[in-house]
């Protein structure tokens, strides 16, 4: 589970309905966050460079990715998290393992082109950051979103233990090219959504 007060739940429910990103600061308990962060760094050390030119799927990008391990798999499939997401979205969530991973933007030029995810595998996107951007002037350190309630771009800074939740298949999102030596590490989870609980098993 992640930290969210009753008032924050009401705000999150409205934001998801309105297709606005949900941002939760200091989201995870310290022990869980520390375990996920350590696991992320280890997985990304063993991971692979992901490069696509944008022809077909996935979207154009350059970053490093790593497989989900024990702590990420247990937390993302836990009943507690599932119940929280149900309260926010009104739907039952199921992790799309093939579309979920640890991700890192490590070098100048690393980026993720603006895109919408596939609804069958990523109707909801959940991100947890393991690093904070020191140079906020570098646009590549933020997640850019284009909520449907406004025609303006919204840039969400990368901050440690911050959770971002959005309707990934309907909200355009991406990251500009890194322009500095900043390093951004995160957990990227994709969920399919269903009104029927049996569809998530």
Secondary structure, DSSP 8 states (H G I E B T S, - for coil): -----HHHHHHHHHHHHTT--EEESS-S-HHHHHHHHHHHHHHHHT-EEEEE-SSSSS-SEEEEEE---HHHHHHHT-HHHHHHHHHHHSSEEEE-GGG-EEEEE-STT-EEEEE---HHHHSEEEEEES---S-TT-GGGEEEEE-TT-SS-EEEE--TT-EEEE-TTTSEEEE----SS--EEEEEEEEEEESSGGGG-
